[in-house]
Amino acid sequence: MTELISALQTPHALITLSVLGLAVILFITGALAPELTGLLSLGLLLACGVLSPQEALAGFGSPALITLLGLFPVSAALFKSGALDRLRGLIASERIRSPRRLIALMAFVIAPVSGVVPNTPVVASLLPLVENWCHRHGISPSRVLLPLSFSTVLGGTLTLLGSSVNLLVSDISQQLGYGSFELFTFTLISLPIWLVGALYLVLAPRSLLPDRGNDLDDLSPQRSGYCTEVTIPDTSELVGRSLLNSRLQRRFDVDVLEIQRGGERLLPPLADRRLEAGDHLLLRVTRDDLLRLQQDHTVQLTTQGQNAGSSLNTSQVSGQKTVEVLLPAGSTLAGASLRELRFRQRHNATVLALRRGQETVQERLGQVVLREGDVLLLQAPFDSIRGLQASNDLLVLDRLEDDLPTVGRKPVAVSIAIAMLLLPTITPIPLVAAVLLAMVSVVATGCLRLGELQRSIRLDVILLLGSLTSFSVALQTTGLADALAAGVQQWLNGWPTYYALVAIFLGTTLLTQVMSNAASVALLAPVAVQLAPALGLSPFALLITVLFGASQSFLTPVGYQTNLMVFGPGRYRFLDVTRYGLGLTLIMTALIPALILWHYG
């Protein structure tokens, strides 16, 4: 505590601590997108003179960030070439007949793929296939989708390229003077972690995963509890009829949740209510029936207040495509309604319906406040959907025609990826050079078009990681890292080294559940590395402890992007993730510090 008080005597330390506190609040509350929070913090540290422009902006030119930038197009080329088709074929094969076999396939075969390519597109690509498998075998998706997410998280630490967090820690290590990580620096540690984690996923009691339905129709990927809104036009044959005897109930599989008539809300039971022209009906409906409803002239799908309450009819949708999009973690659309966002004008896309896990939306769609994890059914021109694919606020879950595999390029794309991994391993060529050469090669060989290369680069990740390295520099230059480390060291005084590593790992893991894992690493790595001399360990041991603590996110849906991606389709509840992930978290908390001591002790 004395060291911290002494460090706070300087204005720059006080400013850094204030900016740090503000950033933590913004990261936790989500009031700003993570990348904007990072840029705001960087700007404040620059404006207040804590860092020089060279120090603050060094992260944007770091080899780790350039490596990540080049990795995005290479990964996109692998997906576009159909390099994952073999995995897709394995999921669809007749040999995979039980949930345990499917989970074993995910844990032992799909997980290692995430050590080379980002796990988010892996999950997005395989999610529809797993849902179809569940439909064919009469098994609830909630039995298998969470293991899919956890498998890719476990595989993400197998190599340096498996996660942006790995590259961020490598960058921080270089800035602190300890040198950057090699491609397989922590693979000897991560291999047993992956194998033990995979065994847990396969052997964990089935009771830990909920069963959210056994009806085959309910398990169809098309039946996902969409909520939408329709209007009864003046010319509709439904006018004057009751719902019970209406064509709407006989022809379509819909549940009428509410009728809104002027300022009045009519709630169930509604079967004997007579419909009037201008009534707004809130429906729960399957995707197939929703698209059939769109072609029916007895009702009109409304545009949810996106364009002055106008309706959508068949003549307006010719030449348009219907796709599902997900609001990922960190989406700036979360917290606002479609009306407030002026969604239709902003994205040139009409929201037909909304799906929110098992929750039934009881509001008009224009007034529903969007949340992370919501799935929207959109109708838009092809070019607008292409624009959405480049957006960081929405993740397009459907595959477009131009995204279909270019099978003839598969051997070329796979060869380029293998060469990218081998060059820095067996030659003096740096990893960043190998990745940049691979990026150019996938375009030169036709595996990826130039426009697709530009769309594949996640600008939000680049901005976040580039700006967060300024925290590490500021904590070092102001002496706060040393002071905070002294406080932690005093608290850990007398603890065995193993238990000290357990505390650091667990603290990082818990912080990652409420903040982005990149932010957790940027804040904790400079402090943790100062503990190395007192614990008698290499600085790499502490850096890798923080890295694994930030990467093993198994406790909450928002702990990792892929957890959120499967949350809605699996119809999970918040505590479902905690119940299934708690045992794995405890195993990792005991195992990872022991492996780090074995490797570095």
N, C-alpha and C positions, 0 to 999 in steps of 0.2 A: 504493500500500500504506500510505503514511503517513497519508493521509486516512481510510482504512478503520480503521486502528488508533486514530486520534484519535476517530472516530465511535463506536467501541466502548467508549469510556471512560464513556459514560452508561448507566445501568441499562436505560432504555427501549430503547436500540439493541440491547443484548445480548438482552433478552427478545424483541424483534422478530425478530432473527436466529435465535434458538432456535426460535420458533414457525414461522418460515419453513422451517427445516431439517426440523422434524417434518412439516410439511405436504408438503414435497417427497417425503419418504420414504413417506408415506401415499398420495400421488398415484401414485407409481411402483409401489409394492407392491400397491395396491388393497386394503389391509387394511380400509379404510373406504370406503363409497360417496363419490364426489367431493363431493356436496353436504354430507354429514356432516363431511368433512374441512374444508370451507369454514366451516361453522358452528362447529366446534371451534376453529378458528383465530380466528375472530371473538370467540368467548367468552373465549378466553385473553387476547387483546389488551385486551378490556374489563376482565376480572377483574384484570389486572396494572396497569391504569391507563395503558396506553400510549395508548389512545384514549378519548375521551369517548363516551357513548352516542350523541350526535348525530353525531359523526364516524364511528363504527363502523357505524351503521345507515342512514347517508345513502344507501347504494346501493339499499336496498329501496324508497326513494321517488323514485329517479331517473327522469327522463323516458324514458331508454333502456329500463329494465326494464319500465315501464308500457307502453311501445310494444310490447315483445316479448310481454307478457301479452295485449295486445289482438290481436296478430297471430295467435296460435294459433287462436282461434275463427274469424277471417276465413278462414284457410287451410282449416280443417275444413269450413266452409260451401262453399268452392270444390270440395273433393273430394266432399262429399255431393251437391252439385247436379249432378255429372257434368261439371264444367268441363274435366276432362282426358280426356273421352271421345274427343275428336278425336285426341289423341295415341295413345290406345289403338287407335283405328281405323287410324291410320297404321301402327302396328306390325303389325297383322293384315292389312294390304292386300297384294295380290299384287305390288305394285311393289317391296316389300322382300324380295328373294330371296337375298341374299348377306350374310355377316357384315359386310362392309365397308359395305354400304348401311345396315344396321341401326345400325352404330356411327356412321355419318355422321348418321343421324336423331337418335341420342342426343346427339351432340356439338353439332350445330347447331340442333336444334329443342327437345329436352327440356332441355338445360342452361340456357337462358335462363329457363325456368319456375322454376328454383331460385333465381333472383335475386329472386323475389317471395314464394315460399312455401317452407317448410322442405323440405330435400332428403330427410329420412328418410321422410316419408309418400309422397313422389314415388317413391322406390325401392320401398317396400313395395307401392304400388299397381301398379307396372309389372312387378315381378319375376315374378309368375305368367304374365303375358302373354309376356314374353321367353322363359321356359322353354317355354311352349306353342309359340312360334315355332320354337325349337330342335328340338322334337320333330317338328313338321311337316316341317321341312327337313332333318332328319337331321344336325344340327350340334351339337357339344358345347356345353353352356352355358358352359363355361370360356372359350370363344372370344369371348364377348360380355358377360358379366356384370360383369367388372372395368371395362370401358369405361363401362358404365352408372353405376357408382359414381363414377368419375373425372369423368364429364361433369357430374354434379350438384355435385360439389365445385368444379369450375371455374366453374359458373354461380352459386355461392353468394356470390361477391364482386362481382357486377354492380351491386348496389344495397345501400344500408344495411340493407334488410330481408332480405337473402339469408341471413344467418347470425346466430346469437346472439352470436358473437364480434365481428362488426361493431358491434353495438350496445354491447357491453362496452367496446370501444376508444373509441367515441364518449363513453361515460359517463366513462371515465378521463380523456379529453381535457378534458371539462368540469370535472372535479374538480381537474385540474392547472392550470386557469385559461386554457386555450387555446380554449375553446368547443367545442360539440358539432358532429358532422358533419351535413351535409345529406343528403337522400335520394340524391343522385347525386354526392357529394363525390369519390369515387374511381372513378367510372364510366369516365372518360377513360383511366385506367390499366388498369382491369380488362377493357375491351373488347378491346384487342390481346392481353392475356393469355389471355382466353377463346378468341379466334380461333386463336392460335398453339397453344394446348393442344388445341383441337379438331382442328387439322391433324395434330398428333402422333398423336392417337388413331386417326385415319382412315388415316394413312400408315405407322404403325409396322409393322415386319415381323411377319407372323403368327407367326413362331417365338417371339416374346416371350410369347405367350399359349399356355398348354399345351392339349393336347387330352386330356381326361380320359375319352374313350370315344366310340366311333362306333356302337355298337349302338343301334338305335332304342328298344328297350325300356329300355335303361339311361338314355336321355335323357328318358324320360317324367318329368314332375314328380311322378308318383305313385311312381316307382321311385327311391328316394333312400337306399337302404341303411339302413333303419330296423332297429334292434336291439331285440328284445323278449323276454319270458320267458313261457313257458306251462307249465302243470302237467298231468300225466296223471292224471285222476280215476280212482277205483276202477272206475267203470262203463264206462270207455272201451274201445272195441273194439281200441285200440292195445296194450293190456296183453298181454304175451306175444309180440307181433310184433316183427320187426326193422324198422328204419327203411327198409331197401331195399324191402321188400314192403308197407310201410304205406300206408294211405290218405292219410296226412299228406303223403308225398312225391309220390304220384301226383296228388293233387287240387290241391295248393297249390305255388306256386313259392317254396320256402323253402330256406334253407341252415341246417342244424343246426350250430351252432358248438361246442356243448358240452352234455353231459348232467351234471347234478348230482344225485347219488343219496346222500342222507344227507350225510356229510362228504366224500364222494369226488367227484372231478371227472374225468369221462371225456371225453377229447379225441379229435378225428378221427385215424384213420378210424373212423366210427361206423355205417357202412351195415349191418353184420351184428350190431350190438348189439341185444339184445332189450329192449324197454321194460318198465318195471314201474310199477305204480300209485304215485303220489307223486313220480315223476321230475320234475325241473325241466329244461326244455329252453331253451337260449338260441338264438334264431333271428335270422337276417337275412332281412328280408321286405319286399315292396313295401307301400305304403299300402293299395292295393286288396285284396291278399290278407290283410293284417292285419285289415281290417274284415270280410272273409269268414270268417276264422278265428274272429272273435268270435262269429259266429252258429253256429259248428260245435260239436257236443256231444262231439266226440272229445277236445278239449283245452279248457282254461280259461285265459284270459289272467289272469295274476296281477297284483296291485296293487303289485308291487315293494316290498313291505315297508312300504307306507304305512299299512296298517291291520291290523297283526298277521298279515300273510301271508294274508289272506283273498283269495278269487278273485272275478273279475268274470264275471257271466253275463248272459244276455240280459235277464232280468227286471229287472236293476238299471239298465239303460241306456235304458229307454223314456223318451222326452221329453228326451233329452240330445243334445248336439251334439259332433261331433269336429272339432277345429281344431289347426292347427300354431302353436306359439309359439316365439319366438327369445329366447335370453338375450343382451341387448344389452351393449355395453361399459358397465362400471360397475354391472352387476347385483349386488345383494347376495346373490343365490342362488349365484353362482359360488364354488367352493371348499368346498361342502358337498354331502352326498349327499341323496337324496330322503328317506331314513329319518331323517337328522339334522334335516332341515327340517320333518318331519311334513307333507309337501307336501299330502297329500289333505285333512287336517283344516284346514290353513292356508288353502287356496284353494278347497276344496270341488270339487276336480278330480282325476281319476285319470290318471296318466301311463301311456299304453299302450305307448309306444316312444320311443326316442331316436335321433337322427341326429347324427353328428359328422364332417362332411366325408367324407373317404375312410377315416377310421379305423374299425376294427371294435372295438366295445366287447366285451370278454371277461369282464365282471363281471356279477353279478346287478344289475338296474337299481336296486334299493334301495340298493346300495353304491357305485354309480358316482359319483365326485366330479364335479359339474357344472362346465363351463367356459363362458366367454364364447364365443358363436357356436354353442353347442349348439342343436339344434332338437328340441323335445318334441312328441309327438303326444298331445294331451289329450282326455279326454272329460269333459264337465261340463254342468250345467244352463245354460240361456241366460243367466240372471242372473249366474251365476258368471263366465261368459266376458265379460259386460259389465264386471264388476269387474276382470278381468284387463286389459281395454283401458285402464283408468285407472291400472294399475300401471306403475311405472318399471322393475321388475325383469324384466318379460316383455313382448315385443312380439307381439301377435296378428297372424299373417300372413294368415289367412283373412278374407274379407269376410262379414259377417253380413247377414241379410235386412234388418234395419233400416238397414244402411249402404248399401244399394243407392241409386243416384242418384235424387234427386227432380228429374227432368228439367225439369218445369215451372218450377222455381225457378232454372234455370241462367242465363237472361238477367239476373235480378235480382242473383244472387250475383256474376256477372262485372261488372255495372255498378257494384256497391258497391265491388269491388276496384279498378276503374279510377278511380272517384272518389276513393278513398283515396290513390291515387298522384298524381292530378292536383292535388288541393286544396293540399297543401303546396308544390307546384311552381309554381303560377300565382297563388296567393293568399298573404296573410301568415299563414294558419292554420298553426300548428305541426304537425309530423308526428304527435306523440303525440295531439293532438286529433283529427286525421283518422282515426287508427287506432281510437281509442275510439268515435268516431261510427260507424265501419264495424262495429265489434263489436256495438254496440247495434242497428244496422240489420239485420244478418243474423238476429238473433233476432226483431225486430219484424216482419220480412217473411216469417217462417216458413222461412227457409233452414236454420235451426238451432234445435233446441229448447233450453230453458234447461239441462236436464240434460246435453245434448250439449256445450253451451258449457263447463260446469264440467269435464266429462271431457276436453275437448280441451286444457286448460291444463296444461302440463308443469311440475308443481310442483318437480321435481328441478332443472330448468334455472333456474327463478326463484330457488330457494334458493342454488344454486351461484353464479350471477352476482351476486346481492345481497350475498352474504357475501364474495366475492373482492375487491370494490372496497375493502374495509377494508385489504387488503395494500398497495394503492397509496398510501392515505392514510398508513399507518404508515411505509412506506419514505420518504415525503416528510418527515413531521413529525420523524422521528428522525435525519434527515440521512444515512441509509444509501443512499438513491438517489444523492445527490451523491457519496458516497464510492465506491460501486461504479462509478459513471459515470467518476469520475476514474481509477480503476484500468483500466477498459476503454480510456479515452482515451489513457492512457500506453502501453498495449499497441498501440493503433492509431496511435500517433504516427508521422508521416511517411508513412502509407499514403495513397494517392490516395482521394478521397471515394468513388469507385465501389467500390473493393475493401473499404472500410470498411463500406459498405452490404451488400455480398455477405457479409461475415463476420457481420453482425447478422442478415441474412435466414437464412443457413444455420444459424446457432446456434439461432434460434427454431424452424426446421423440425425439426432433430434433437431438440430438447427436446420438441416436440409429439409425437414418436413414442413417448415413454415416459410423458408426462403428458397430461392433458386440454388441449385447445387454449385453453380459457378460463383455466386455471391458468397456462399459459405466458405468455399476454398480461398477466395481472394482475401477474406477477413481473417481466417484462422491460420492459413499456411505460414505467413510471416511471424506469427506469434509462436506457433508450435515448433518451428525450426530452431528458435532460440533455446528450447528446452533440451536440445540434443546433448550438449556437454554435461549438463547435470545428470542426465539419464545414462550417460556413457554410450550413446548411440550415434551412428552416422546421421547427418541432417536428412539424408534420403529416407531413413526409416520413419522420421516424423512426417515428412512430406507425403509419403505413401500411405501412412496411417490416415491423414486427412483426406487424401484422394479416395481411398476405399470407403471411408466414413461418409463422404458426400455422394458416392456412387451407389451404395447399397440402400436404395430407397424402397422399403417394402411395407411401410406402416400406414400411409395415407394415399388416397387417390391423387392428390396434388403433389406428392413427393417426387413423382417422375412423370414425364410426358406420356409414356406408353401406358402407365396405370390409368391415366385419364382417358386415353383412347379406348380402352376396353371397358371402362366403367359403365357407359351408357348401353352399348350392345349386350353386355353381360347382365344388365339390370341389377347391378350390385348396389348395396347400401354402404355408407361410409365405413361402418365398423366391420363389414365383410373383409375389406382389405387389411385392416388392423389384425383381425383374428387369424387370417391366413398368413400374414407376413410377420407376426410377432415371433413365432418359433424360428423362422429363418433369420430374423434380426438378432435374436439371442445367440443362435449358433455362430453367426458371423462375428458377433461381439466377442465371443470366446476364442474363435479360431484365428481371426485375422491378426490380432496382436501376437499370438503365439507364432504364427508363420513369419511375421516381420522380425521377431526376436531370433527365430531360427536362421533367417537369412542374413540379418545384419548384426546380431548380437555377438 
